[in-house]
């Protein structure tokens, strides 16, 4: 068993409040560790802060799975993702 501290604190700020970190990003498919859940089909809007910019995005959610109390893995697809946005997500993946 690992002693990993499970947190959703990261460079993503959700439009309705809350934060997230990028756990996986493969082209437009993403997994975000989030402080708030989203129902399937819901477009979740947020901003990803990088060293150079604040990038706004929308994810069409396919699933939210509770990890621990107050933390969810939100899976979905980036909508209308530009190449710079996809690259920023890939560069922001948290390595554990």
Secondary structure, 3 states (H helix, E strand, C coil): CCCCCCCCCCCEEECCCCEEEEEEEECCEEEEEECCCCCCCCEEEEEEECCCCEEEEEEEEEEEEEEECCEEEEEEEECCCCHHHHHHHHHCECCC
